C-alpha cells in the first residue's frame, strides 16, 4: 500500500525547490558576469593621430581609440590597415601575447579562470608610426584616386595645386 503525500509533504517539496532556485540564480548570474568579461581590448594610437583604422577590412575607429573584441574573435594575428591622407597606408597585425598571470590563476583555481579569461590577450596598447608620403608618392596617390573615380577632376586639380604649394 502506497503512502499518499499529504499537504505537509507538498510544502516541504516547495521549500526545497525554493531553496534551489536562488542557488541556481546565483550560478547563472555568476556565469553571466564572468562571460560578460570575456572580451579583450587594446588602445590604438597612431603618430600622427586622426588616422582611420580598419580591422579585418571593417572600419573600427579614428585614432586614438579603444578596440574591443569578444574572446571568440581574438586571433593570434588580426590584420590591421591604417590610412591617413598624405601618409603611407600601413598594413600590419594586432599582436597578442600570453598573459602569464592568467595561466597561474588557472592553476590555482583548478581551471576556472581560463573558462572566463583566456590566456591569450592584447597588450594594453598598440602604437603605429605613419610615414609621410614624398611629393612623387602624393601625386601618384592623387592620380590613383582620380582614375578610380574616388575624386572628381575638380577635386583632383585643387588637391594637386595644394601639393605643388607644399615643400
C-alpha positions in Angstrom: 0.0 0.0 0.0 1.4 3.3 -1.1 1.6 6.2 1.3 -0.1 9.3 0.0 1.7 12.6 0.2 -0.1 15.0 2.4 -0.1 18.8 2.5 2.9 18.8 4.8 5.0 16.8 2.3 4.0 19.1 -0.5 5.0 22.2 1.4 8.4 20.6 2.2 8.9 20.0 -1.5 8.1 23.6 -2.4 10.6 24.8 0.3 13.3 22.6 -1.1 12.6 23.9 -4.6 12.6 27.5 -3.5 16.0 26.9 -1.8 17.4 25.5 -5.1 16.2 28.4 -7.2 18.3 31.1 -5.5 21.4 28.9 -5.8 20.7 28.3 -9.5 20.1 32.0 -10.0 23.4 32.8 -8.3 25.2 30.4 -10.5 23.6 31.8 -13.7 24.3 35.4 -12.5 28.0 34.5 -11.8 28.4 32.8 -15.2 26.7 35.8 -16.9 29.0 38.2 -15.2 32.1 36.1 -15.9 31.2 35.6 -19.5 30.5 39.3 -20.0 34.1 39.8 -19.1 35.3 37.6 -21.9 36.3 40.4 -24.2 39.8 41.8 -24.9 40.7 45.4 -25.6 43.6 47.5 -26.6 44.2 51.2 -27.1 45.2 52.1 -30.7 47.5 55.1 -31.1 48.8 56.5 -34.4 51.5 59.1 -34.9 50.1 61.4 -36.2 46.6 60.9 -34.8 43.3 61.1 -36.7 44.1 58.1 -38.9 41.3 55.7 -40.0 41.8 52.2 -38.6 40.4 49.1 -40.3 40.5 45.7 -38.7 39.6 42.6 -40.8 38.6 45.1 -43.6 36.0 46.7 -41.3 36.3 50.3 -40.3 36.5 50.4 -36.5 37.6 54.0 -35.4 39.7 57.1 -35.9 42.8 57.1 -33.7 43.4 57.3 -30.8 40.7 54.8 -29.7 40.0 51.6 -27.9 39.4 48.5 -29.8 37.4 45.8 -28.1 36.7 42.3 -29.4 34.9 39.2 -27.9 37.2 36.4 -26.8 35.7 34.2 -29.5 37.1 36.6 -32.2 40.5 37.0 -30.7 43.2 35.6 -33.1 46.9 35.4 -32.8 47.3 37.6 -36.0 44.5 40.1 -36.7 45.0 42.2 -39.9 45.0 45.9 -39.5 45.1 48.7 -42.1 45.8 52.3 -41.1 45.0 55.1 -43.5 45.6 58.9 -43.4 45.7 61.2 -46.3 49.3 62.3 -47.1 50.8 59.2 -45.3 51.6 55.7 -46.5 48.9 53.2 -45.8 50.2 50.8 -43.2 49.2 47.1 -43.2 50.2 45.1 -40.2 48.7 42.9 -37.5 47.4 43.4 -34.0 49.7 41.4 -31.8 48.6 39.2 -28.9 50.5 37.7 -26.1 50.1 35.0 -23.4 49.1 36.6 -20.0 51.2 34.5 -17.6 49.1 35.7 -14.6 46.0 34.0 -16.2 47.8 30.7 -16.5 48.9 30.9 -12.9 45.4 31.8 -11.8 44.1 28.9 -13.8 46.4 26.5 -12.0 45.4 27.8 -8.5 41.6 27.8 -9.4 41.7 24.3 -10.8 41.0 25.6 -14.3 38.1 28.0 -13.5 39.9 31.3 -14.5 40.6 30.1 -18.1 36.9 29.4 -18.5 36.3 33.2 -18.1 39.6 34.8 -19.1 41.5 33.2 -21.9 45.3 33.2 -21.5 45.9 35.0 -24.9 45.1 38.7 -24.9 46.1 42.0 -26.5 48.8 44.2 -24.9 47.4 47.4 -23.3 48.2 49.5 -26.4 49.4 49.4 -30.0 51.3 52.3 -31.5 51.6 52.8 -35.2 54.0 55.4 -36.7 52.9 56.6 -40.1 55.4 57.6 -42.8 54.6 60.8 -44.7 54.4 60.4 -48.5 57.0 62.2 -50.5 56.0 64.6 -53.3 56.0 61.9 -56.1 54.0 59.5 -53.9 51.4 62.1 -53.0 50.9 63.0 -56.7 50.8 59.3 -57.6 48.1 58.7 -54.9 46.1 61.6 -56.3 46.3 60.1 -59.8 45.2 56.7 -58.5 42.2 58.3 -56.7 41.2 60.2 -59.9 41.5 57.1 -62.1 39.4 55.1 -59.5 36.7 57.7 -59.6 37.1 58.5 -55.9 37.7 62.2 -56.6 36.3 64.4 -59.3 38.5 66.3 -61.8 37.8 69.5 -59.9 38.9 67.9 -56.6 41.9 66.4 -58.2 43.1 69.8 -59.6 42.5 71.5 -56.2 44.4 68.8 -54.3 47.2 68.8 -56.9 47.6 72.6 -56.6 47.8 72.2 -52.8 50.6 69.5 -53.2 52.5 71.8 -55.5 52.4 74.6 -52.9 53.8 72.3 -50.2 57.6 71.9 -49.9 
